[in-house]
Amino acid sequence: MLLFQQHGLATLLTAEMKGSVLNATLDELKALVAELTNWAETKGMFGDSRVEPGYNEVVIQDAFRSAGLQSATASLQDRRISYMGLNEANSSVVVYIEKPLRKADRDALKNVAHGNCIVEFHHAARLTSGTLPSNAPSVPPYYQYNSDYYTCGSSVSVANEASAGTLGCLLVDPTGLIYALSNNHVFAGNNYCDIGMQIIAPGQFDIKANALDPFTLGHLHRAIPLIDGNPQIVDAKTNIDAAIIKVSAQDRISSMQRHHYDTPTAVAPIMPNMVVEKVGRTTGRTTGVVTSYHPTPQNIRCNIPRHGTFKIVHFQDFWAVKSQAGIFSTGGDSGSLVTATLPDGTRAGVGMVFAGDPNISFIVPLDKVLGYFGLTLLANHNI
């Protein structure tokens, strides 16, 4: 249930810089992200009203020495910054620009760096969650394994809302009770659903004549609260877009990710430049590459359709994924389980989609989600 803007992705990182600077530490990158964020906020580059924390002029002057600070400031104020992260494997800070850089901007900014840190510029729009899917699915919105079992990677929604997101995966507790995982904004309406509310499959948005009759998959059990407000007051680290339902239709669902593969039981940490894939309601199975880690608070507009309003929620410690070809995720793919194939050939869960645009998707690390709920991945269910 994401709102995605139709923009391409432009990456500005010279081959010479990639080859020459590859030894920045994580602390150096985090420090530069923080300094660039402070500078961008002070100069109004995020396109909204933010605090003006001040910044280290020496660091900023050095980073933009080749571009000319005055010219770079004007360009980025005009193009606006969406988000800012880092890629430790590339020794780079990754700056996402809301409007594409013009050729003159790209030429001027191609050698921005500070110390051991390169600065990359990508094009990605500001993100919104909790909206209706904007595009027709490129695959059927749901799949039944062996013609009987509703699968992960398929459409779900709150029973009384015209919406649709993705059933990410099945989970199990130590006693054997089965749960299902998706986003807070898919299962809990960005905090505005009642505990015990029915979650249906397919989602209400995908109920059609002469198609599968909707059924109650389960009932909302828990959701991690999404708290809006200034990150100087609200701890952005606690905002994790995830919720679980207690499954009541155990005999009607499968742990299969559509027909592609079973949900793995292993969980692995996300790594920069990792190749990942997901199976979702709208785009089915797609692959991408992890491009950046976001250690500082980043804001996303979270819509609350039932009340005709929205709130601005800050998230932190998440990762961005760039599509390898086409689109990694789009509207309705929210909640999709993100997996990776490890060097030994086994598949592991690494994250869950919670926001994005056609080229950049944001994913929350799966270990954080499972740790919060105290659950593990369930495989081999109705296979």
N, C-alpha and C positions, 0 to 999 in steps of 0.2 A: 504494500500500500504506500509506495513512495511516489513522490512527484519528481519526474526526471526531465531536465531541460535538454533539448536536442542540440548539443554542441559537440564539436570535435575536440581532440586532445592535441595540444602542441607542446612538445618538450624542448626546452632550450638548455642544452648541455653539450659543450664542444668535445670532440673526440680527444683533443689535446689535453683538456682538463681531466677527462675520465682516466687517461693513462698516466697522468703525472702526479695526481694527489689522491692517494688511497689509504691514508693512515690516520684519519681523524678519529679520536676516541668518542665514545657515546657521550661522555660528559661535555666535550668540546661542542658537539653537535647540539646537545640540549641547551647549552649556554647561548649559542648563536641563535637558535630558534627563539629563545626567550627575549633576546635583545632585539631581533628583527620584529618580533611581535609587538614589543613595547614601542619601537619606532613607528611601525605601521599604525598602531592605535593612536599614537600622538599626532600623526600626520593625517588621520582620517582616511586611511586606505581601505578599511573594511566596509565602507559605504553605509555604516550605521553609527549610532551614538554610543561611544565607548569611553571608558576612563582614559585619562592621559597620564600614564605612569612615568613619562620621561624615559630617557635612554642614554646609553654610553656613546657620546658623539665620536669618540676615537674609533670604536669598533665599526660604526656605520660608515664613517668617512673612509676607513680602510677597505671595507667590503665593496664599496661602490666607487673606488678610486678610478677604475678603468672606464666606468660608464659616465662618471660625472654625477655627483650627488643631486644637484639641483634638477638635472634632466631626468634622472631615475625617479626622483620623488614625484615629479609632475606626471610621468608616464604611469606609475603605479597608482597614483591618486585617480587618474582618469580610467584606467583599466579595472581597478579595484581588486583587492585580495579576498579570496574566498576562505582558504584554509592554509595552514602551515604545518609541515611535519619534517621528518628526517628519514634518511636511508643510511644506516650504519655501514652496510656493505659497500656503498658507493662513496662514502665519506661526504654525503651531501645533505644540505637542507633543501627541502622540496616546498616551493611556494606555488599554490594553486591560484590562478588568475581568473576572475569572473568573466571578463571579456577578453577575447583573443588579443595577444600582443601584435602590434603592427610591425612590419618588417624593420622599420627604423628602431623600434624598441628592442626587437630580438637581436639586432646587430649590436646595439649599445650594451645590452645586458648579458652578452654571451660569456663574459669572463669575470662575472661577479664571484668573489671568493674572500674568505678571511682565514688567515692561518692555514690550517690543514683542511678547511671545510669549503667545499664547492657549494654554490647555490644554483639549483635547477628551477626552472619556471615551467609549470604545466598549466593547461587550460581546463578548468572545471567549474561549473556553476555552483552557487549556494544551494543547499539541500533542504528539502521539506519531507516530513514523514506524516503518516496518518491521513493520506488522501486516497481517493479512488484511483485504481489503475487507469492510466491515461491512454494506453495502447491496447489493441486487440492482441490476445496471446499468439505467439508464434508457434505454440504447441497447444494441444488440448489442455484445458485448465486443471485436469486431474487424470490420474491413471489408476486402473485396477489390475493388480498383479494376479495372473492366472484367472482373470475375468471375475474374481471374487473379492479380493482384498484391496481396500483403498490404501494408497501408498503415500509415503513421505514425498516431499516435493510437489504436493498437490494443493489445491485451493481449500482454504478454510476461512471462517469469519465468525464474529460474534453473531448469535442467532437473530438479534433484532436490529442489525445494522446492514445496510446495503454496501458491503465492502468485500474485499478478498485479499488475503495474504497467503503465505505458504506454511504448510505443516513441515517444520524443519526436520524433526527426528523424534524417535521414541526414547524414553528414559525409564530407568527402573530404580527403586529404592532398595535398601538391604532386606526388606521383608518380601519383595517380589511385586509390589504394587507398580503399575505401569502408568507413566505420565507422557505427555507430549509437549514439545518445546516450540515456541515461536517468539516473536517480539511482544513487548508490552503493547505496542500500538496495534498489533494484530489481534491478540487475545484479550487485551484489557482496555482498549480504547484510550491509550495514553492516560491511564489511571482512573478512567471514568466508568468502568464496568463494575458490576456487583460480583463479589466472590460467590461462586455457585452458578453464575450465568452459563447458559448452554453455548457451546461452540459447535458449529455445524460444518458438515462436509457434504458437497462442496460449499464454498462460501456463498452467501446470499447473492452477491454480484454475478455468480456463475450458474444460478439456478435457471434452467431453460426447459421449455416444453419438450417432451419426448426424450429427455435425458435422464441421468441418474437422479432418483428421488433423494432429497437432502435427508441426512440423518444426524442425530446428536452424537458427535465424536466423544465428547466428554464435557466437563464443567470446569470453569475457571477456578484454579486452586490457589495460586500465588503469583504475584507480579512484583518485580523489583521496582520500587517507586521512582518515577522520573520527576525530579524537583527542579522547577524553573527558577531563574533569578541570576543575579550577579555572582560570578565565580569567586569574588572576594568574600562572599557571604555563604554561598552554597558550595559544598564540596563536590566538584564535578566528577571525581573518581567514583562516587557512589552511583552515578547515573549510568545504568546498564539497561539497554532496551531489551528486556527479556521477561517472559512469563511462561508459566506451565499450567496445563490442565490435567486433571485426574481423568484418565481414559475410562469410559464406561462401555465402549464398543470394541472390546479387545478382540472379539471374534470376527470383526469386519475390517481390521487394518493390518498392514504389513510394515515391517521395518525397512523394506526395500525402498531405495530412492528411485521411484518409478521402476522402469525395467533395467536400469543401468547397473546398479550394484547395491549390495546390502549396506546399511549403516554400519560403519566400523565400530569396534569397541575401544580401540586405542585412541588416545588424545595426545596431540603434540603441540609444542609452542609454535606460534607464527614466526617466520624468519623473513628478513628482507630478501627480495628477489625470488621468493618461493613460488613455484607454479602451483596454483590451486584450482579447484573446480567446485561448482555448486549445481544443484538440481532444484529448479523453482517453478512456480505456478505459471509464469508468463513466458519465460524463455527456455525452460527445460534445462538441459545439461550444457554448461558453458565453462570455459577455462579463462584464467587470468593470471597476472603476476603481481605479487605484493610490491607496491612501489614506495610506501612510506609508513612510518610510525608517528603517532601524534601524541606527544607527551604533555602538551599544554591544553587548557580548556578551549574547545571549539564549539560554536553554537549552531544549532539546527532548529528550524521552526517546526514545531510539533502541532499539527492540526487536531482539533477536537470537533469533528463535524456535528455531533449530536447537540452541541451547544453553540454552534456557529462562531467559534472563536479559536484561538491558538495560544501557545505559550512558547517562549524561547528557552530551550534546554541546552546546557553546556555539557559536552562529553569529553572524556580524556582517556588516554592510554588505549586507543583503538588503532586500527590499521586501514590503509587504503589499498584497493586492488584495481589494477588497470586491465581491461579486456585484452586478450591476445588477438582476437579477431571478432569483429562485430561488437556485441554488447555482452558484458558480464552479467549484469542484472538490470531490471527495469521495474516499472510499477507492477505490484502484485508479487514480486519475488522476495519481499520482505520476510525474514524468518528462515530463509534457506540455509541449510547446513553447508558449511564450507569445509572441504576436505583436501588433503594432499597425499601424494604417494611418496613415502619415505625412501631413503636410499636402499633399504633392504627389500623394497618392493611391496611392503604392506601399506594399506591405506589407513589414515588417521584423521579424526575430526580436529579442525584447528580453529574454527570460528563460526559466526552466524552473521548473515547480511542484515544490516539495520538501516542503511541509507545509501544514496548514491545518485549518479546520473549515468547516461548511456556508456560512458567510458571509465568513470571512477565510482567504485562502490566502497562503502565503509563497513568494516566487519569488527565485531567485538570478539575478543579471544574466548574460545570455548571453555578453557579451564577456569576462567573467572566465573562464567555462568554456572557451570556444574558445581563449582566450589560453593557458590552462594546457596544453591538449592540442595546440596548434599546428595546428588544423584549421579548415575553413570549411564553411558550410552547403552541402548538395548539393541542387539542384533539377533538375527535368526528367528524373528517373530513372524509366523505364518509365511514361511518361505517354501 
